[in-house]
């Protein structure tokens, strides 16, 4: 089974999906925070709901991946 490392975690390619919508992710189209993977659309939705990155980065959402 194909797997790779993302921010220190080993992830199987088939498990590399958004935790909200289950859409497949790529190394360019994801964010990760609190141990969860998000597609860019759902990360933006979290930002819209919270109004700032500080509340997202405090553990309730995703952090942008460099």
N, CA, C and O atoms as a MOPAC input file, in Angstrom:
PM7 MOZYME 1SCF
protein

 N      0.85000 1    -1.17400 1     0.00000 1
 C      0.00000 1     0.00000 1     0.00000 1
 C      0.89700 1     1.23900 1     0.00000 1
 O      1.86000 1     1.33100 1     0.76100 1
 N      0.56100 1     2.16500 1    -0.85500 1
 C      1.34700 1     3.39200 1    -0.95300 1
 C      1.06100 1     4.30600 1     0.24000 1
 O     -0.09200 1     4.51500 1     0.61900 1
 N      2.14100 1     4.84700 1     0.82300 1
 C      1.98400 1     5.75100 1     1.95700 1
 C      3.08000 1     6.81300 1     1.87700 1
 O      4.08300 1     6.64400 1     1.18400 1
 N      2.86400 1     7.90800 1     2.60100 1
 C      3.82400 1     9.00100 1     2.61400 1
 C      3.72900 1     9.73200 1     3.93600 1
 O      2.81000 1     9.50300 1     4.72300 1
 N      4.69400 1    10.62100 1     4.17500 1
 C      4.74700 1    11.35400 1     5.43800 1
 C      4.25500 1    12.78300 1     5.23300 1
 O      4.68300 1    13.47600 1     4.31000 1
 N      3.34400 1    13.21200 1     6.11600 1
 C      2.80900 1    14.57400 1     6.10300 1
 C      2.94100 1    15.12500 1     7.51800 1
 O      2.30700 1    14.62300 1     8.44500 1
 N      3.74800 1    16.13800 1     7.67900 1
 C      3.98100 1    16.77000 1     8.97900 1
 C      4.25200 1    15.74400 1    10.07600 1
 O      3.68500 1    15.82000 1    11.16600 1
 N      5.12400 1    14.78900 1     9.77500 1
 C      5.53000 1    13.80700 1    10.77100 1
 C      4.58800 1    12.63000 1    10.95200 1
 O      4.85400 1    11.75900 1    11.77900 1
 N      3.50400 1    12.57900 1    10.21000 1
 C      2.55700 1    11.46300 1    10.30300 1
 C      2.62400 1    10.63900 1     9.02900 1
 O      2.70800 1    11.19300 1     7.93300 1
 N      2.58900 1     9.32400 1     9.16400 1
 C      2.52600 1     8.43100 1     8.01200 1
 C      1.05200 1     8.27200 1     7.62700 1
 O      0.21800 1     7.90700 1     8.45600 1
 N      0.74700 1     8.55100 1     6.36000 1
 C     -0.64000 1     8.49100 1     5.88400 1
 C     -0.70100 1     7.62500 1     4.63000 1
 O      0.07500 1     7.82300 1     3.69500 1
 N     -1.61600 1     6.67300 1     4.61300 1
 C     -1.84800 1     5.87800 1     3.40800 1
 C     -2.50800 1     6.75900 1     2.36000 1
 O     -3.32500 1     7.62000 1     2.68800 1
 N     -2.15800 1     6.54400 1     1.12100 1
 C     -2.71900 1     7.35500 1     0.03500 1
 C     -4.24900 1     7.28600 1     0.03300 1
 O     -4.90900 1     8.29300 1    -0.22100 1
 N     -4.81000 1     6.12600 1     0.31000 1
 C     -6.26700 1     5.98000 1     0.30100 1
 C     -6.93800 1     6.68100 1     1.48400 1
 O     -8.14600 1     6.91900 1     1.45700 1
 N     -6.16700 1     7.01300 1     2.51800 1
 C     -6.70700 1     7.70200 1     3.69700 1
 C     -6.50600 1     9.21700 1     3.62900 1
 O     -6.96300 1     9.93900 1     4.51500 1
 N     -5.83800 1     9.69800 1     2.60100 1
 C     -5.51200 1    11.11800 1     2.45800 1
 C     -6.73300 1    11.83700 1     1.89700 1
 O     -6.77300 1    12.18800 1     0.71800 1
 N     -7.73700 1    12.05500 1     2.76300 1
 C     -9.02500 1    12.63600 1     2.38500 1
 C     -9.42300 1    13.70800 1     3.38300 1
 O     -8.97900 1    13.69300 1     4.53100 1
 N    -10.25300 1    14.63000 1     2.94700 1
 C    -10.78500 1    15.67700 1     3.82000 1
 C    -11.67700 1    15.03700 1     4.88700 1
 O    -12.49300 1    14.16700 1     4.58500 1
 N    -11.51300 1    15.47700 1     6.13400 1
 C    -12.31900 1    14.90700 1     7.22600 1
 C    -13.76900 1    15.38400 1     7.17700 1
 O    -14.62300 1    14.80900 1     7.85100 1
 N    -14.06000 1    16.41300 1     6.40100 1
 C    -15.43200 1    16.91600 1     6.29200 1
 C    -16.19700 1    16.29800 1     5.12500 1
 O    -17.35100 1    15.89800 1     5.27900 1
 N    -15.54900 1    16.21900 1     3.94100 1
 C    -16.27800 1    15.78800 1     2.74200 1
 C    -15.73100 1    14.50400 1     2.11000 1
 O    -16.28600 1    14.01300 1     1.12700 1
 N    -14.64900 1    13.96100 1     2.66800 1
 C    -14.03200 1    12.73300 1     2.15900 1
 C    -13.47700 1    12.84600 1     0.74500 1
 O    -13.22200 1    11.82400 1     0.10800 1
 N    -13.28400 1    14.05500 1     0.24200 1
 C    -12.70100 1    14.18500 1    -1.09100 1
 C    -11.21000 1    13.87400 1    -1.01800 1
 O    -10.55200 1    14.22100 1    -0.03700 1
 N    -10.67000 1    13.22000 1    -2.05400 1
 C     -9.23700 1    12.91500 1    -2.07400 1
 C     -8.42100 1    14.20200 1    -2.08300 1
 O     -8.80100 1    15.18500 1    -2.71900 1
 N     -7.29600 1    14.18500 1    -1.37100 1
 C     -6.43400 1    15.36100 1    -1.28400 1
 C     -5.13400 1    15.11400 1    -2.02100 1
 O     -4.75900 1    13.97200 1    -2.28800 1
 N     -4.44800 1    16.20700 1    -2.34800 1
 C     -3.09600 1    16.12300 1    -2.89200 1
 C     -2.19600 1    16.96900 1    -2.00600 1
 O     -2.67600 1    17.66900 1    -1.11500 1
 N     -0.90600 1    16.90600 1    -2.24700 1
 C      0.04300 1    17.67300 1    -1.44200 1
 C     -0.15800 1    19.17700 1    -1.61100 1
 O      0.34300 1    19.95600 1    -0.80000 1
 N     -0.86900 1    19.59300 1    -2.63200 1
 C     -1.11300 1    21.01600 1    -2.89900 1
 C     -2.47900 1    21.47000 1    -2.38600 1
 O     -2.67900 1    22.66100 1    -2.14200 1
 N     -3.41000 1    20.55100 1    -2.22000 1
 C     -4.79400 1    20.93800 1    -1.94100 1
 C     -5.27300 1    20.60600 1    -0.53400 1
 O     -6.46300 1    20.35400 1    -0.34300 1
 N     -4.38500 1    20.59700 1     0.45600 1
 C     -4.84400 1    20.25500 1     1.78700 1
 C     -4.27700 1    21.20100 1     2.84200 1
 O     -3.27800 1    21.88500 1     2.61800 1
 N     -4.93700 1    21.22300 1     3.98800 1
 C     -4.43900 1    21.86900 1     5.19200 1
 C     -4.60000 1    20.85400 1     6.32000 1
 O     -5.42500 1    19.94400 1     6.23700 1
 N     -3.80900 1    21.01900 1     7.36500 1
 C     -3.85400 1    20.05500 1     8.46700 1
 C     -3.73700 1    20.79500 1     9.78400 1
 O     -2.91500 1    21.70000 1     9.92900 1
 N     -4.55500 1    20.41000 1    10.73500 1
 C     -4.48800 1    20.99800 1    12.06100 1
 C     -5.22200 1    20.13100 1    13.05200 1
 O     -6.22600 1    19.50500 1    12.71000 1
 N     -4.74100 1    20.08800 1    14.25900 1
 C     -5.37200 1    19.25200 1    15.26800 1
 C     -5.38800 1    17.79400 1    14.87600 1
 O     -6.23600 1    17.02900 1    15.33500 1
 N     -4.43600 1    17.39900 1    14.01400 1
 C     -4.37200 1    16.01300 1    13.56500 1
 C     -5.38500 1    15.65700 1    12.49200 1
 O     -5.50800 1    14.48800 1    12.12600 1
 N     -6.11400 1    16.64300 1    11.97900 1
 C     -7.14100 1    16.39400 1    10.96700 1
 C     -6.73200 1    16.98700 1     9.62900 1
 O     -6.04300 1    18.00500 1     9.56900 1
 N     -7.16500 1    16.33600 1     8.55700 1
 C     -6.90800 1    16.80000 1     7.19800 1
 C     -8.15500 1    17.48900 1     6.65700 1
 O     -9.27600 1    17.02600 1     6.86900 1
 N     -7.94500 1    18.60800 1     5.95400 1
 C     -9.03900 1    19.36400 1     5.35900 1
 C     -8.70900 1    19.72400 1     3.92100 1
 O     -7.54800 1    19.97700 1     3.59600 1
 N     -9.71700 1    19.75000 1     3.05400 1
 C     -9.53100 1    20.32900 1     1.73200 1
 C     -9.49500 1    21.84800 1     1.89700 1
 O     -9.94100 1    22.37300 1     2.91800 1
 N     -8.97200 1    22.54400 1     0.91000 1
 C     -8.86900 1    23.99900 1     1.01300 1
 C    -10.23500 1    24.65800 1     1.19600 1
 O    -10.35000 1    25.64900 1     1.91600 1
 N    -11.25800 1    24.12400 1     0.55700 1
 C    -12.60600 1    24.70200 1     0.67300 1
 C    -13.10500 1    24.64900 1     2.11400 1
 O    -13.65600 1    25.62900 1     2.61400 1
 N    -12.91800 1    23.52000 1     2.78000 1
 C    -13.39400 1    23.40900 1     4.15700 1
 C    -12.52700 1    24.19600 1     5.12800 1
 O    -13.02300 1    24.64900 1     6.16000 1
 N    -11.25500 1    24.36700 1     4.82600 1
 C    -10.42400 1    25.23100 1     5.66000 1
 C    -10.92100 1    26.67200 1     5.56400 1
 O    -11.02500 1    27.36800 1     6.57400 1
 N    -11.22900 1    27.11500 1     4.33700 1
 C    -11.76100 1    28.47000 1     4.15600 1
 C    -13.09500 1    28.62700 1     4.87000 1
 O    -13.38200 1    29.68700 1     5.42700 1
 N    -13.90900 1    27.58000 1     4.85700 1
 C    -15.19300 1    27.61600 1     5.56200 1
 C    -14.96400 1    27.77000 1     7.07300 1
 O    -15.68300 1    28.52800 1     7.72500 1
 N    -13.98800 1    27.07200 1     7.63100 1
 C    -13.66600 1    27.21600 1     9.05400 1
 C    -13.24400 1    28.64500 1     9.37000 1
 O    -13.64000 1    29.20800 1    10.39100 1
 N    -12.43500 1    29.22800 1     8.48500 1
 C    -11.99700 1    30.61000 1     8.69200 1
 C    -13.19800 1    31.54900 1     8.68200 1
 O    -13.29100 1    32.44300 1     9.52400 1
 N    -14.10600 1    31.35700 1     7.74800 1
 C    -15.29900 1    32.19900 1     7.65200 1
 C    -16.14500 1    32.08400 1     8.91600 1
 O    -16.64900 1    33.08700 1     9.42200 1
 N    -16.30100 1    30.86600 1     9.42600 1
 C    -17.10300 1    30.65800 1    10.63900 1
 C    -16.44600 1    31.27100 1    11.86800 1
 O    -17.13000 1    31.85300 1    12.71000 1
 N    -15.11800 1    31.14600 1    11.98000 1
 C    -14.40200 1    31.61200 1    13.17000 1
 C    -14.00100 1    33.07700 1    13.07600 1
 O    -13.89600 1    33.75300 1    14.09900 1
 N    -13.77400 1    33.57700 1    11.86200 1
 C    -13.44000 1    34.98000 1    11.67100 1
 C    -11.97100 1    35.32500 1    11.76800 1
 O    -11.58000 1    36.44300 1    11.43300 1
 N    -11.13300 1    34.38000 1    12.22600 1
 C     -9.69500 1    34.62300 1    12.26200 1
 C     -8.94600 1    33.29700 1    12.35900 1
 O     -9.52600 1    32.26600 1    12.69700 1
 N     -7.65400 1    33.34100 1    12.05700 1
 C     -6.84500 1    32.13400 1    12.10200 1
 C     -6.50900 1    31.70900 1    13.52100 1
 O     -6.28600 1    30.52300 1    13.76400 1
 N     -6.46700 1    32.64800 1    14.47000 1
 C     -6.09600 1    32.31000 1    15.84100 1
 C     -7.01900 1    31.25400 1    16.43500 1
 O     -6.54600 1    30.31700 1    17.07900 1
 N     -8.31000 1    31.38700 1    16.23400 1
 C     -9.24300 1    30.41100 1    16.79700 1
 C     -9.13700 1    29.06700 1    16.08900 1
 O     -9.38300 1    28.02700 1    16.70100 1
 N     -8.77400 1    29.07400 1    14.81200 1
 C     -8.60000 1    27.82100 1    14.07300 1
 C     -7.32800 1    27.13300 1    14.53700 1
 O     -7.32200 1    25.91900 1    14.74300 1
 N     -6.25400 1    27.88600 1    14.70500 1
 C     -4.96400 1    27.30900 1    15.08000 1
 C     -4.92800 1    26.84000 1    16.52200 1
 O     -4.03100 1    26.08700 1    16.90200 1
 N     -5.87900 1    27.26600 1    17.32700 1
 C     -5.87700 1    26.87400 1    18.74600 1
 C     -6.33800 1    25.43800 1    18.97400 1
 O     -6.47600 1    25.00800 1    20.11900 1
 N     -6.57800 1    24.69400 1    17.89400 1
 C     -6.91100 1    23.28500 1    18.05200 1
 C     -8.28000 1    22.90100 1    17.56100 1
 O     -8.60100 1    21.71400 1    17.50900 1
 N     -9.10400 1    23.87200 1    17.19800 1
 C    -10.45100 1    23.53400 1    16.75200 1
 C    -10.56600 1    23.44800 1    15.24700 1
 O    -11.65200 1    23.19900 1    14.72400 1
 N     -9.45100 1    23.65100 1    14.52900 1
 C     -9.52400 1    23.61100 1    13.08400 1
 C     -8.19500 1    23.26200 1    12.46100 1
 O     -7.41900 1    22.48600 1    13.01900 1
 N     -7.93300 1    23.83700 1    11.30400 1
 C     -6.76200 1    23.46200 1    10.51800 1
 C     -5.72800 1    24.56200 1    10.48000 1
 O     -6.04300 1    25.74500 1    10.61100 1
 N     -4.50400 1    24.15700 1    10.30100 1
 C     -3.41100 1    25.10400 1    10.12500 1
 C     -2.93100 1    25.01700 1     8.68400 1
 O     -2.87900 1    23.91600 1     8.13500 1
 N     -2.58200 1    26.11600 1     8.05700 1
 C     -2.11100 1    26.03100 1     6.67400 1
 C     -0.80500 1    25.26900 1     6.58500 1
 O      0.06900 1    25.40600 1     7.44200 1
 N     -0.68000 1    24.47300 1     5.55100 1
 C      0.52500 1    23.70100 1     5.32300 1
 C      1.41000 1    24.48200 1     4.37900 1
 O      0.93800 1    24.96100 1     3.34800 1
 N      2.67200 1    24.62200 1     4.70200 1
 C      3.63100 1    25.33800 1     3.85600 1
 C      4.13500 1    24.43700 1     2.76200 1
 O      4.95200 1    24.85700 1     1.94300 1

